[in-house]
Structure formats: C-alpha cells, structure tokens
C-alpha cells in the first residue's frame, strides 16, 4: 500500500477505499467497453465534506481524479487511467429537500433518476428528464453528460431542469453555481448551464437543485407499426408539421423489435413490422383526446399496419417496456454493444438511416436503430465481439463514418452521450482549432491544472496555461465560498 492509499484509508476507513487490482475490475470501463483501464484506486465518499477532503488530499499529491456515478455513460467519460483515482459518488444518494410549492428538489449526485420521481410521486410531481437507463443512472451523471431521454422532445434536456449546483473545485474549494430561484442578475453568466454537460472535467457536483414538474391530468401512449421505416419517419414529420408537441416520439427498427421480442423486455411489438413508432401525449384529458385523433390520422395516412392506444398506466408501461429495454435486449446478440449518438435534422432521418445501413454493409456490421425521432437524435447500435480485434476495428470504423455522416447532413456527433474518450478523434469534424482553444480556456477557469477527469471531452488543453494565471478571475466568476 502506497502513502496516498494509506491517507485515503485513514480518511474514509479501509472499507471505502478500493485499490487491489482485481477489486478494481468493476471500474475499468463504462457502457463504452472499447476503452478499458483500471484506475489507481476508488474512493466512496458519503458527503460534501468527504469529497472536499479527498480532493484536497489528491490536489496536494498532484494526483488526477475522475468523478463517477452508476457507470452507465456510453462514451468512456468516467473511465480512469492507471494513475487516476475514481471518486465514486454512488453512496451519496439522499434526496435532501423537496420544495413542493416552489417545484424543486435538492439531491445528492448518486440519487438514481427514477428514484427521484418515486420520492415525489405521492405529491403529484415528477422529474421530467428520463434517459433510457433511468432506473439505474444517477442525477450527477445526467448533469455531467446533459442527458436527454424519450421525453426531451417536449421537456428538454437535463440542463433545462437544473437550477443550481454545489460543486467541489479541483483544489477542494466549494462554489455555488446558480440559485434555487433559477434566475440570475442581468448580464450574469449562466453557470449551471455551462457546467451541465462538462463531462466531469470542471468540478464535482455534490448537491444538485432540479426542477420538478406537476403530473398531467391525462397521458396517452400510442404505438404504430409500419411496413417501412420511411412511413414511420414521415409520420413523425407530419405530426410535428401539424403543430403538435408530443411528450415523446420514438422509433425502433425491425432488428431492434425482434431483439426486444426475444428478450425479457418483450412488449408485444409485431416482429413483422419494419418499424414501430411510440407517441406519447400529455395534458388535459380533452386536449390529449383531440391530439390522439390527429396523431392517429397521421399514422393512417402512411398506412400503419397496427395502432394501439393506452391510457391506463399499466398498459402504457407495457408499450414502453420494449423501448426502455431495447439496449438491454441487444445484450443477447453479442458480448459488446457500441451505442452511437449522432444527430441529424428531423427531415433527413430517412436519408440518414439508408446511408447508415450502407455504411454497415461496407464494414461488415449490422447497425440496429432505436432513436429519439422528434429530435433527430439517432442511436445506431452495433453488436460485436470485443474479444475479436477485427470485429472491434470494423465496428469503430463504421461508427466514425456514421458520425461524419451526421455532421455532413447538418447534425452533430453527440446529442446526449457526450464526447468522453470515445469521440476525441471526432470532435474536429465539428469544431476548428480556434473553437477548441476557447473551450479549453473555459475548462481551465475551473481546472487550471488539468487534474479533473483528464483526457476527456477535449483532444488537447490549448490555452490552459494562460488562463491558469487568472486566479482572481476564477474566484470572482465561480463565487468560491469563503471558509470552504
């Protein structure tokens, strides 16, 4: 045991410090299994004070660190190098405060997304962002990646629901970003929005204040089955063109449908369909009834093979079961799954999917598609055997070409999964060296020494040295709390 590990054990107790190589296996990767690396050690704090003490110890020892939640990230974000300590926040899972009248909750970063809704359901409230992994992913991880989910078409991404955050900076100081009221003085920086999506490279959020939404009077879920993917995509375009704003518009292709129906997530989707479209409407009952009729008409115009409508919670949950379990169902197909995350304009979905299939054929892989159709946020999924170098290489090459396609069609390389380590070679598709230099300067305001999740999100740290000379500006911008 080295001196640092002894100091961490004295601080937290031996049960909350992991440093034996075999024990570190559980932290060697996230959902992007191509990149694997066991960290130097893992620590499991319970409180803000413990996170501060850990970070100060690491700062003094000049040791980099990575904050980590449930490890459901899909871009290598919380995967640590061998010299890095993982600060695992999964024990920090308390809902600290619920403000019913002001419609917000204060939570620790390890609170599981769906558990927050469960904690406020009896009050007629819910937390709107709902990644597909919401039963296991954490609010802190959602904040780091600016996660979306099926309902982001109407309700927005995580950043639209974060009011403030208490963060531990890389030197152990505390800073409060934003406020519970959600407002800011004229011309002030919107620091919570800046922090959201920073992929753990700025600081560690230890308390997060999020908006809560009131439950709607009525929720209707419709399932459409189509003989072609183009019919499903055109139905989505028609729904949006009609001025409707459903809570969700989700599509699964035939390969995904068959994987789901052969798994424990089977939901009764017709396996002969080329695509299924899930549409969810919420609002006053008379409004959702009228909107459901309009959506049905859109599907009928494109010759839907089957239409189901559910109002009761149990039936709606059945229709959603296959969509929520799609990624898990693909675990039956191969040892590894590469979940891509590109965005294209909604009107170019058909073209994108056709060209993605052609890319797959060219590289000898088969992309399965399940995606947020309302936002044009595609998730081509490639199942492969990560033990086979040739399969892995072909999968990564296909992924690179798919992301380039998304950019060429006017979209982006990520909608909600982040850059992490996966897309370091892709970020130049969208941003110039000057753009990246500006981003590096912003990052350096928070982390001038580059010890907070190094090697992620940006391919280089250009400009950091200059910004590191601005300590007074750093303190003023971040509002570092006195006496922290």
N, C-alpha and C positions, 0 to 999 in steps of 0.2 A: 504494500500500500504506500503510495506516494504522499508527500506532505499535504497537497491540496485535498486529496481524498480524506485524509485524517481530519483536516479542518472542517470539511463538509459533514463528516460523521459527528464531530463534536457539536456542530451547529444544529443538525436535524435529528441525530440518532442514526445508528447503523441501519435500521430497518427502512429508512427513507433515502438511502444513498446506494446506488447500484453501480458497480464498477468491474465485476468479474466478467470476462469476455463472453462466456456462454449466456449469462443472465442478460447481457446487452442485446441479444439477438432480437428481442421483441421491438427494439427501437431502431433497427437497421434500415428501415425504409418506411414510406407511407404507401398510399394507393398507387403510386408510380413505382412499380417494382423493378424497373430497369436500373435505376440508380440505388445502390445499396452501400451503406457504410455504417459500421458500428461506432458510436460516439466514445469519447474517453470515459464518460460517466453520465449517470442520470440522477437527478435530484427531484424530490417530490415535496414541494412546499405546501403549507396549508393556508397561508395568509400573505397579505401585502408586506408585512414586516419581515417575514421569512424570505420572500422574493428579494426585497431590498438587501437583506444581509447576505444572501447568496451572490447577488450581482456585485456588491461591494467587494466581496472576497475574490471573485473572479476578476474584477477590474484591477485589484491590487496585484494579482498574479499574472495579469496580462493574458488571460485565457478567454477565448471566444465562447459564446453560448448561443443556444437555439431554443426559443420558447416552443412548446408543443402541447397540443390538446389531445384529441382522440386518434390522431394519425390517419384521418380519412381524406386528407388532402390528396389531390391527384396530379401534382406537378413537382413532387420532390421537395416542397417547401420546408418541412420540418426534419428532413434527413440531414444528419450531422456528420461532419468529418471526424476523423480519428482523434484530432486534437481538441475537439469541441465538447462542451458539457451541455446536455439537454436539460432544460428546466421544464419538467413535466407538470402541467397545471391541472391534471385530471382530478386531484383531490380537492381543488378549490371549486366546489360545486354547489355553493349555497345561493339561494335567492335571498338577498339581503333586505330588500324593501319592495313593497308593491304599493304604488300610489294610484288608487282606483279613480279618484276624481281627476287627477292630472294625467292619467293614462300613461304611466311609465313604470318600469321596474328596474331595480339596481341588482345586478347579478355578478357573481364571480365568473371568471373566464371558463371554468370547467363545467358550467351548467350545460347539460345536453339540450339542444334546440327544442325538441319535442317536450321535454320535461318542463320547460318554462310555460308552454301553453297548458300543460296538465295542471300546473300550480295555480293558474288564474282562470281555468275553465269554469269553476263554480261562480265566478264573478261575471260571467258573460263576456269574457275577454279572451284574446289570443295574441300570439306573436306571429306576425304575418310571414316573414321570410321562412321558406321551407325547403331547404336542399333535399335531394332525394335520400341523403343519408341522415335525415333529421332525427331519426331515432337513436343515433349514436354520435353524430358530430356535435361539437361544442360551440357556444356563442363566441368564445375567444377565437377559435379557428375561423368561424364565419366572418368575424371582424377582420382578421388578418387577410383573408382572401377576397373580401367583399362578395360573399356567396350570394347566389340567387335562388333558383328553385322554380318549380312549376308555376307558382303564383306571382312571380316577379313581373309578368306582363301588366298586371293591374296595380300591384302594390309596391313594385320597385325592389331594388337590391338591399343588402344589409345596410349600406351607408344611408339609405333613406329612413332607417329606423333607429339609428344610433344618435343619441343626444349628447352624450359626454363619455369620457373615459378617464379613469385614474391610471396613470402609467408609471412604471419604473424605468427611468432612463438608463442607458448603458453604464453610467458611472454610479448608479444606485440612488440618484436623486429622484424625488417624486415630482410629477407635473400633472395638472388637471387640464384636460382638453375639453372645451365646450362647457355647457351647463345644463342643468335639468330642464330649464325652461325651453331649451332648444334654440333660443335666439342669440344674436351676437350684436355688439355695437356696430354702427355704420363703419364700413371700411376695415373691420377686423377680419383676420384670417379665419377661415372655416377649418380649424384644426382637426375636429373629428372626421370630416370628410377626407382630409389629407391623410390622416392616419389609417383610415379604413382602406384595406387593400394594399397596405405597405408590406405584407407578407412576413411580418416578424422582423423586419430589418430596421425599425426605428426604435422600438422600446417594447416593454411587456405590459399589456393591459391587465390590471388586477381587479378592477371594478368597472363595469360597463353599464351605462344607463341607456335603456332601449325603450322605444315607443311600444305601447300596447294598443291593439285595435278592438273595438267593440264587435261582438259577433253579429252577423247579419241576420235579419228575420228569416230569410229563405236562402237555401243553397241548392242548386240543381246541377247535376253532373250528367252529361250526355256522352255516349260512346257511338261513334260512327265507324263502320267498317267499309273499306273501299276496295275495288278491284285493281286500282292503280295508285301509286304514290302521287302522281300528278293530280289526281282527283282530290286527294286529301289536302295537298298544298294549295290548290285553287280554292277549296272550301275555306281554308284559313284566310286567304286574301279577300274572299267575298265577305266573310264575317267582319273583318276589320274595315273594309271599304263601306260596309253598311252603317258604320259609326258605332258599332257595338264594342264594348270593352269588357270581355270576359275576364274572370279572375285567372283563368289558365287556358292555354291552347297547346296541347302536347300531342306529338305523333310518334308512333312506333312502327318500324318496318316489319316485313314478313319474317325475316330471320330472327328478329327480337321477339316477335309474337310467339314463334314456335319454341324459342328457348324458354320463355316465360311459362307457356302452357305445359311444358315438360318438367317443370320445377315445382317446388313447394309454393311458389308465388302465383300459381295458375289462377286466372281471374275470369275465365270463360270467354276469352277473346277468340274469334273464329280463326283457326290456323290457316284457312284457305285465303284469307284476306291479304292483299298486298300491303295494306297499311291500316292502322286504326288511329282515329283522332279522338282525343278526350277534350271536351269543352266544359268548363265549369263556370257557372253564373252565380252571382250572389247579390243580394239587395232585398228590398221589399218584395213580398210574395207576388203582388200583381205585376211588378216590373220583371222579375225573373220568368214568370209565366209567358209574358209577351215576348221577351228576348229569346226564350227557348223555342218559341214558334218560328221566330225569324231565323235562328240558327238551324233548325230542322229544315227549313225551306232551302237554305244554302246547301246543306248536305244532299237534299233530294235533287237539286239541280245538277249535282255532279254524280247522280246515280249511286247513292250509298247502298251497299248491299244489306246493311242492317243498321238500325238505330235503336239504341236503348236510352232511357231516361230514368234517373234515380233521384229521389228527393229524401228518402229516409237515410239516416247516417250509415246504417249497416250496409245498405245496397250501394251507396256512394263509395264506401270504403272498399267494397268488392271490386268496383270498377277501377279504383285507383291502385289496387293491390299489385297488379301486373306492372304498372308504370313505376311505382315506388320500388318494386323488387327486381326491376329489369337488370341492373348491374349485377346483383347477386345471382340472378338466374344464369348469367353468362359464365359464372364460375364453373359450371358443369362442362363447358366447351373446351377449356384448356387450362393449363396451370397458371397463366398470366393473362391480364387484360390491360390493354392500352386504351384509356378513355381520353379521346381528343376533345378539344373545347374551342372550336372556331366559330366565328360569327359571320353571317352574310346578310345582305338586305333581304327582307322577307320575300320580295318579289323575285328573288333569284334562287330560292330554295330548290326548285325543280332542277335547274341547271347545275347547281352545286352538287346535288345528290347523284345526278347522272355522271358527272365528272369524277366524283369520289369513287363510284363503282368502277370506273375505268382505271383510276389510279390503283385500286386494289387488284384488279386483274393484271395490271402491268407488273406489280410487285409480288404477285402470287399470294395475296392475303385477302380476307373477306371482311370488309367493314360492315358491322351491324349498326343501324341508326336508330337512336331514340333521342328526341330533342324538343327544346322549347320553341315550338314553331312560331308563336306570336312574336318572339324577339329575334328570330333567325339564328338562335344560338344552337349550333349543331354539336352533337356528341357522337361522332363516328367511333365505334368501339371495335378494336381489333384483338381477337383472341389469339394467343400464341404460346409456344412453349419456351419460357425464358431460359431453360437449360440448353437450348439449341442456339448457338451463335448465329447461324444463318437465318433462322426464323426471326430472331431478335433484330438483326440488321435490316431485314426486309420490312419488318414492321415499323421500325424507326424511320426508314427511308420513305415509306408510304406516308407516315404521319407528317414528315417535313413537307412533302409535296402537297398534302391536303391543306396544311396551314398556309402555304404560299398561295394556293388556290383561293382560300377565303379572303386573303388580302387583295388579290388581283380582282376579286368580284366586288370590292368596296367594303370589305368587312375587317375583321381583326383576328389576331392569333389567340385571343382568350376572351371569354365572356364572364367567367366566374371562377375558374380554377387557378388563375394566376400564372406567373412565369416560372417561379421556383428555380429549380435547376433544369427542368425539362426543356424550357423554351429559351435558354440563354443564347442558343445559336439561331433562334428565330426572331428575336426582338429587333434585329436590324432590318427585317422585312418591312417594319412599320416606322421605325424611328431613325433619324440621322445621328451621326456622332454628336452634333451640337445639341440635339434633343436629349440624348443620353447624358450629356455633360450636365445639363440643367437638372435632370433627375438625380444625378449623383450629388450635386450641390445641396439639393433639398434633403436627401438622405443624410448627408454629413452634418446638417444642422442638428439632427437628433443623435447621430452616432459618428462623431468625428474620427474615432479610431478604428471604425470598421469591425467591431467585435460582436455586433448583434446580428446573428444569422448571416455570417459572411458567405460570399459566393452565390447569393441568391438574388433573383429579380433583375439585377443589372449585370451586364457582362464585364464591366470594369468600374473602377472607382475614380474616374477622371474628375478633377475639380475638388476632391475631398480635402486635399491638403490645404488649399486656400481657405475653405470655409472653416477648417479647424482652428483658424486664427481668430475666430469671431466669438469668444466665449460670452461677451456681454450681450451680443445679439441673441445668442442661443437662449440665455436665461430670460431675456425680455420676451421673445417670441413664445417660448414654451410656458412661461409663467411658473418657473420652478418654485415649489412650495418651500417656504422658509422652515428650517428646522427639520427637514426630512432626513 
